[in-house]
Amino acid sequence: MASGIEQKILGHARDAHPHECCGLLLGHGDRIEEIRPAANVHREPATHFEIDPQALLDAHRAARDGGPQVLGYYHSHPTTLPEPSATDRARAAGDGSIWAIVGEGRVTWWRDEKDGFAPLPYAVRDG
């Protein structure tokens, strides 16, 4: 991933606290090049997240026009561990997307696989 990505996600989580933050991970291939914060439109934002559908549509339209692809999603757990919750597991599509989860002041990375979430190793690279 590009440098600064984790710091931006952590900043969004701090700004959204005590609610869950959420957003999109954008890039090419498996390289996350930027994040796009999105409004959490869930009716219970302190304990759940739902990415604003318009943000998703806009990102997919931009990708079709040559912009960065939607590689995955990020969100925070303001009061729990940075690992997939039961709700995360139930709502996951098993589509191979990347998930970043913030909790306890750190970001963990996951691959949403057919049979559940798998920890995702990563490297930070400039340029």
Helices and strands as residue ranges (DSSP letters): H 5-16, E 22-28, E 31-38, H 53-64, E 69-76, H 86-91, E 98-103, E 106-113, E 116-119
